[in-house]
Amino acid sequence: MQAVIMAGGKGTRLSGLTRDEIPKPMVPILGKPLLLWQMDALKQHGITNILLVIGHLGHVIQNYFGNGRTFGLHIQYYHEEVPLGTAGALARIRPMLEETFFLIYGDVLFDIDLSRMERFHSQKQSAATLFVHPNSHPFDSDLVEMDAEQRVLRFDSKQNLRSGWYDNCVNAGLYLMDRGICDELPDQERIDLEADVLMPLCRRKGAIYAYPSPEYIKDIGTVERIRAAEADIKSGIAAARNLKRPQRAVFLDRDGTVNVKKGLISGTEQFELEKNAAEAIRKINQSGYLAIVVTNQPAVARGLCGVEEIEKIHRKMQTLLGREGVFLDAVRYCPHHPDKGYPEENPAYKIPCRCRKPDIGMLEDCAEKYNISLADSWLIGDTTVDIQTGKNAGTKTALVLTGDAGRDKKYNAEPDLICADILDAAERILGKGL
């Protein structure tokens, strides 16, 4: 496997650190150039063939890395005489490309299990796979909209004036591509990878996929983000999020825990965050735990709304949380209900299933996808059904008293914690550790 790193950036916003003496990808992070952090992460996955696309002050990079042998790498260079955009160099370097290659922007720090992304790319037979993730500032990030199979439907640039609700699914600047992508390049000198190549390709062929992951990847385009990245490395959070390592999660019920309980919510106008939900999720984000919503939504089976409306409600949830600078690593919902008898019910969803709590299908699916240790995780909810779910899955449990905790007498499982609300639960869980 090969990696192509786009390392020609000037780093105007980092002028206080670069002083126009080093290019942006050489900015030091804990005394080590960002490019070396990237190469070390690649080398851990056996990727030692590196092609660097350089431009501004490219000689600094060449003088530091040479042919790569000192670093256990084989490094080649392509020098852009004039800036060619994020994809303009691909046509020129095609003879140097392997059949499949990673394309990485030179301003991202990452610690990722790349082998999982490779398997996903191969299984989907994707022409190009984008690494996507939630972040704390989706409102000024390039977002990706995908279908249930993770096929990319469209891109939403941060330059757009957004309205409405959106998924917190950010294009991170790390791709896995087949060399055939070069056949899709327009006949022009300066090419934007997203606008000029990927957007037309996904509209025409539907061959672009997004690989969602909660792993650590950060655009270090500002001094503040560099300092945050350094703190994440020092604390161990960056390395701990790599899916090669077992993860810990805080699973969150939705109605009565994250949002105000209003019966069966079937429209976005009914959805309102609990007053302390954003702050609780902020603490979870900062802790290194994954924050994952798992929720029963029988309004679909009842015929009160379709899955499209539930997903729109969840986009509102993610938008409201994003405005507060926090995010969910995943959202899972069950639209089923086994009991029949409502006149407007949807029979396609009136079925027994493994995902409806207190069954543990949603938790098991997340555990498999994100390498979560359920025994080291928690479930926070406002009903005895939630507590029984946690017990069934082997997690620890926290019952919040914002909802009607005693409404289902079938389940008598005792929670590990009884808390006033989601924030109280998060603070006590993170204070206790595991």
C-alpha positions in Angstrom: 0.0 0.0 0.0 1.1 3.5 -0.8 0.4 6.9 0.7 0.3 10.2 -1.1 0.6 13.3 1.1 -0.4 16.7 -0.1 2.3 18.7 1.6 2.4 22.0 -0.3 0.5 24.2 2.1 1.7 27.6 3.2 -0.1 27.7 6.6 -1.0 31.3 6.6 -2.9 31.0 9.9 0.2 29.4 11.4 2.6 32.2 10.5 3.4 32.7 14.1 4.9 29.2 14.2 6.2 28.8 10.6 7.6 32.4 10.2 7.7 31.6 6.5 10.7 29.4 7.2 9.0 26.1 7.1 5.9 24.8 5.2 2.7 24.1 7.0 3.2 20.3 7.1 6.5 20.7 9.0 4.9 22.7 11.9 6.2 21.1 15.1 3.8 19.3 17.4 5.5 18.5 20.7 8.8 19.2 18.9 8.1 16.7 16.1 7.1 17.8 12.5 3.5 17.0 11.6 4.7 15.1 8.6 6.7 12.8 10.7 3.7 12.1 12.9 1.8 11.2 9.8 4.6 8.9 8.5 5.0 7.2 11.8 1.2 6.5 11.9 1.4 5.1 8.3 4.5 3.0 9.1 2.7 1.3 12.0 0.3 -0.2 9.4 3.2 -1.3 7.1 2.8 1.7 4.7 6.4 2.7 3.9 6.0 3.9 0.3 5.4 7.6 0.5 4.8 10.1 -2.3 5.1 13.7 -1.2 3.5 16.4 -3.3 5.4 19.6 -2.3 5.3 23.2 -3.2 5.9 26.2 -0.9 9.3 25.7 0.8 9.3 22.2 -0.4 13.1 22.0 -0.2 12.8 22.1 3.6 10.8 18.9 3.5 13.3 17.3 1.1 16.3 18.3 3.2 14.7 16.8 6.3 13.4 13.5 4.9 15.7 12.8 1.9 14.9 9.5 0.4 13.3 8.3 3.6 15.8 5.5 4.4 16.8 7.1 7.7 13.1 6.8 8.8 12.6 3.3 7.4 10.6 4.7 4.4 10.9 5.0 0.7 10.0 8.6 -0.2 9.5 10.1 -3.7 8.6 13.7 -4.5 6.6 15.7 -6.9 7.1 19.4 -6.9 4.2 21.7 -7.9 5.7 24.7 -9.6 2.4 26.5 -9.2 -0.4 25.5 -6.9 -2.6 22.8 -8.5 -5.4 22.6 -5.9 -6.1 19.5 -3.9 -6.2 17.1 -6.9 -4.4 18.8 -9.8 -1.2 16.8 -9.1 -2.9 13.4 -9.5 -2.8 13.5 -13.3 0.9 14.3 -13.2 1.8 11.6 -10.7 -0.4 8.8 -12.1 2.6 6.8 -13.4 4.0 6.8 -9.8 0.8 5.6 -8.2 0.0 2.1 -7.0 -3.3 0.5 -7.8 -4.7 1.6 -4.4 -3.4 4.4 -2.3 -4.2 6.6 0.7 -4.4 10.3 -0.1 -3.8 12.5 3.0 -3.9 16.2 3.4 -0.7 17.5 5.0 -2.4 19.4 7.8 -4.2 16.5 9.6 -2.9 14.7 12.6 -4.4 11.2 13.0 -4.2 7.9 14.9 -6.4 5.5 13.0 -6.7 1.7 12.4 -6.2 2.0 8.7 -6.6 -1.7 8.2 -10.3 -1.3 9.1 -10.7 1.4 6.5 -9.0 -0.8 3.9 -11.4 -3.7 4.6 -14.4 -1.3 4.2 -13.0 0.1 0.9 -12.6 -3.4 -0.4 -16.0 -4.7 0.7 -17.8 -1.7 -0.9 -15.7 -1.9 -4.1 -15.4 1.8 -3.8 -13.6 4.0 -6.2 -12.8 6.4 -3.4 -13.5 6.1 0.3 -13.6 9.2 2.6 -12.7 9.1 6.3 -15.6 10.9 8.0 -16.2 11.7 11.6 -18.2 14.0 14.0 -16.4 17.0 15.3 -17.0 19.9 17.7 -17.5 22.5 15.0 -19.6 21.0 12.2 -21.1 24.5 11.4 -17.8 25.5 9.8 -16.7 22.2 8.4 -17.2 20.4 5.1 -20.0 17.9 5.7 -20.9 14.6 3.9 -24.4 13.2 3.4 -24.6 9.5 2.9 -27.3 6.8 2.7 -27.7 3.7 4.9 -25.0 1.9 3.0 -22.6 4.7 3.6 -22.7 5.7 -0.1 -22.0 9.4 -0.5 -25.0 11.3 -1.8 -23.7 14.8 -1.7 -21.2 17.3 -0.1 -22.1 20.3 1.9 -19.3 22.8 1.8 -18.6 25.0 4.8 -18.8 27.9 2.4 -22.5 27.3 2.0 -25.0 29.3 4.0 -26.6 26.3 5.8 -30.2 26.2 6.9 -32.1 23.4 8.4 -30.8 20.3 10.2 -27.7 18.3 9.3 -25.7 15.2 10.3 -22.5 15.9 12.1 -20.5 14.0 9.5 -17.3 15.8 8.5 -14.9 15.1 5.7 -11.6 14.8 7.5 -9.0 15.0 4.6 -8.0 11.4 4.5 -9.0 9.2 1.6 -8.4 5.7 0.2 -8.6 5.6 -3.6 -8.2 3.4 -6.6 -5.8 4.7 -9.3 -8.7 4.8 -11.7 -9.9 8.0 -10.0 -7.4 9.7 -12.3 -9.7 8.9 -15.2 -12.2 11.2 -13.6 -10.0 14.3 -13.5 -11.3 17.2 -15.6 -9.0 18.7 -18.3 -7.9 21.7 -16.3 -4.8 22.7 -14.4 -6.1 23.5 -11.0 -8.5 20.9 -9.6 -10.5 20.7 -6.4 -10.8 17.1 -5.3 -14.2 17.4 -3.7 -15.9 19.8 -6.1 -14.4 18.8 -9.4 -13.9 15.1 -9.0 -15.8 13.4 -6.1 -19.1 15.4 -6.4 -19.6 14.6 -10.1 -18.4 11.0 -9.6 -20.9 10.3 -6.8 -23.7 11.9 -8.8 -22.9 10.0 -12.0 -21.9 6.5 -10.7 -22.6 6.4 -7.0 -19.2 4.9 -6.5 -18.0 7.0 -3.6 -18.3 5.8 0.0 -17.8 7.4 3.4 -16.1 5.5 6.2 -17.5 6.8 9.6 -15.2 6.4 12.6 -14.8 8.0 16.0 -11.0 7.7 15.8 -8.7 10.6 16.3 -8.1 13.0 13.4 -7.7 16.7 13.7 -7.1 19.5 11.3 -4.3 21.5 12.9 -4.8 24.6 10.8 -4.7 27.1 13.7 -2.4 27.6 16.7 -5.3 26.8 19.0 -5.9 23.4 17.3 -2.2 22.5 17.5 -2.2 23.2 21.3 -5.4 21.1 21.6 -3.8 18.3 19.7 -0.7 18.4 21.9 -2.9 18.1 24.9 -4.7 15.2 23.4 -1.4 13.4 22.7 0.0 14.1 26.2 -3.2 12.8 27.8 -3.3 9.7 25.7 -6.7 10.4 24.3 -5.4 10.5 20.7 -3.8 7.0 20.9 -6.7 5.5 23.0 -9.3 6.3 20.2 -7.5 4.0 17.7 -9.9 1.1 17.1 -7.1 -1.4 17.4 -7.6 -0.7 21.1 -10.7 -1.6 23.1 -13.0 1.4 23.5 -15.2 2.5 26.4 -18.6 4.1 25.7 -21.3 5.9 27.5 -24.5 4.7 25.8 -27.3 7.3 26.2 -31.1 6.8 26.0 -32.7 9.6 24.0 -36.2 10.6 25.2 -36.1 11.8 28.9 -32.3 11.6 28.9 -30.8 13.7 26.1 -34.1 15.5 25.2 -37.2 16.5 27.0 -39.7 13.7 27.2 -42.9 14.5 25.2 -44.4 11.1 24.6 -43.8 9.6 21.1 -42.0 12.4 19.3 -42.8 12.2 15.6 -41.7 15.6 14.3 -38.7 18.0 14.7 -40.8 20.7 16.3 -41.3 18.5 19.4 -37.6 17.9 19.9 -36.0 19.9 22.7 -32.7 19.2 24.4 -32.6 18.7 28.1 -31.0 21.8 29.6 -27.8 19.9 30.8 -27.5 17.5 27.9 -24.9 19.4 25.9 -22.6 20.0 28.9 -22.9 16.3 29.9 -21.9 15.2 26.4 -19.1 17.7 26.4 -17.6 16.0 29.4 -18.0 12.6 27.8 -16.3 13.9 24.6 -13.4 15.2 26.7 -13.0 12.0 28.7 -12.1 9.7 25.8 -15.3 7.7 26.2 -17.5 7.4 23.1 -20.9 9.0 23.3 -23.5 6.9 21.6 -27.3 7.4 21.6 -29.4 4.1 21.6 -33.1 4.7 21.5 -36.4 2.8 20.9 -38.6 4.8 18.4 -41.8 2.9 18.1 -43.5 5.9 16.5 -42.5 4.4 13.2 -44.2 1.1 13.9 -47.3 3.0 15.3 -47.5 4.8 11.9 -47.1 8.2 13.5 -44.1 8.9 11.2 -41.6 7.3 8.9 -37.9 6.5 9.4 -37.1 9.6 7.4 -38.7 11.8 10.1 -36.8 10.0 12.8 -33.6 10.6 11.0 -34.5 14.3 10.5 -35.1 14.5 14.3 -31.7 13.1 14.8 -30.2 15.6 12.5 -31.8 18.3 14.6 -30.3 16.7 17.7 -26.8 16.7 16.1 -27.2 20.2 14.9 -28.2 21.6 18.3 -25.4 19.7 20.0 -22.9 20.9 17.3 -23.9 24.5 18.0 -22.8 23.9 21.6 -19.5 22.5 20.4 -20.2 18.8 21.3 -21.0 15.7 19.3 -22.3 12.1 19.4 -20.0 9.4 18.0 -23.0 7.4 16.8 -26.8 7.3 16.9 -28.7 4.0 16.8 -32.5 3.6 16.9 -35.0 0.8 16.8 -38.2 1.6 14.7 -39.9 -1.7 15.6 -42.6 -2.7 18.1 -43.9 -6.3 18.4 -47.4 -5.6 19.7 -50.2 -5.1 17.1 -53.6 -3.5 17.4 -53.2 0.2 16.5 -55.4 1.3 13.5 -52.7 3.4 11.9 -49.8 1.0 12.6 -47.2 0.1 9.9 -47.2 -3.7 9.7 -43.6 -3.8 8.2 -42.3 -2.6 11.6 -44.7 -4.5 13.9 -42.2 -7.4 14.3 -40.0 -8.9 17.0 -36.4 -7.8 16.6 -33.1 -7.9 18.3 -32.6 -4.2 18.4 -35.5 -3.1 20.6 -34.4 -2.4 24.2 -34.2 -4.3 26.6 -32.7 -6.5 23.9 -29.1 -5.6 23.2 -28.8 -5.6 19.4 -28.0 -1.9 19.1 -25.2 -2.1 21.8 -23.8 -5.3 20.3 -23.7 -3.7 16.8 -21.8 -0.7 18.2 -19.5 -3.0 20.2 -18.5 -4.9 17.0 -18.1 -1.8 14.8 -16.1 0.3 17.3 -14.4 -2.4 19.3 -16.2 -1.5 22.5 -15.7 -3.3 25.7 -19.3 -3.5 27.1 -18.0 -4.5 30.5 -16.0 -1.2 30.6 -19.0 0.9 29.4 -22.1 2.6 30.9 -25.7 3.1 29.9 -27.5 6.2 31.1 -31.3 6.1 30.8 -34.5 7.3 32.5 -36.5 4.0 32.6 -36.2 0.6 34.0 -36.1 -0.7 30.4 -32.8 1.1 29.9 -31.4 -0.3 33.1 -32.4 -3.8 32.1 -30.8 -3.3 28.7 -27.5 -2.3 30.4 -27.7 -5.3 32.7 -28.4 -7.6 29.7 -25.4 -6.2 27.8 -23.1 -6.3 30.8 -22.6 -2.6 31.1 -22.8 -0.5 34.3 -26.0 1.6 34.5 -27.1 5.0 35.7 -30.8 5.9 36.1 -31.7 9.6 35.7 -34.9 10.9 37.3 -36.0 13.3 34.6 -38.4 10.8 33.1 -40.9 8.3 34.5 -38.4 5.7 35.8 -41.0 3.4 37.2 -43.4 3.2 34.2 -42.5 -0.4 33.2 -42.9 -2.8 36.2 -41.7 -5.8 34.2 -38.1 -4.8 34.8 -36.7 -4.6 38.4 -33.0 -4.3 37.6 -31.2 -2.1 40.1 -29.0 0.7 38.6 -25.4 1.2 39.7 -26.2 4.9 40.1 -29.4 7.0 40.6 -28.8 10.5 39.3 -30.7 13.8 39.0 -30.1 14.2 35.3 -27.7 13.3 32.5 -25.1 15.8 33.7 -25.1 14.4 37.2 -24.7 11.0 35.7 -21.8 11.9 33.4 -20.0 13.7 36.2 -20.4 10.8 38.6 -19.4 8.2 36.0 -16.3 10.1 34.9 -15.4 10.8 38.5 -15.7 7.1 39.4 -13.8 5.8 36.3 -14.0 2.1 35.7 
